[in-house]
Amino acid sequence: MNAPDWLKTENIKITLDARPLLAQGIHPLEQVQQECAALQPGEIFEIITPFPPAPMIEKMTAAGFEVYSVAEDDGMVHTCFKK
């Protein structure tokens, strides 16, 4: 699947590598929701995980965010939420 037109690197305002949090047993959903709520229209939050964050994607989509997720060659999944 090709990246959507709205996914522009210069619009990514926050990137969170969630791997250290997940390794500690911390789920970053609440942090992601708080940081995404502070975004301006058109701004993007990116999270990096070792798996597709399906429940997070569902919650953020339901909250009105556009979502794009892609698994990279290194096995990491990059998911972007656009306000």
Secondary structure as UniProt FT lines:
FT   TURN            5..6
FT   HELIX           9..11
FT   STRAND          12..17
FT   HELIX           19..23
FT   TURN            24..25
FT   HELIX           29..37
FT   TURN            41..42
FT   STRAND          44..49
FT   HELIX           54..62
FT   TURN            63..64
FT   STRAND          66..71
FT   TURN            73..74
FT   STRAND          77..82
//
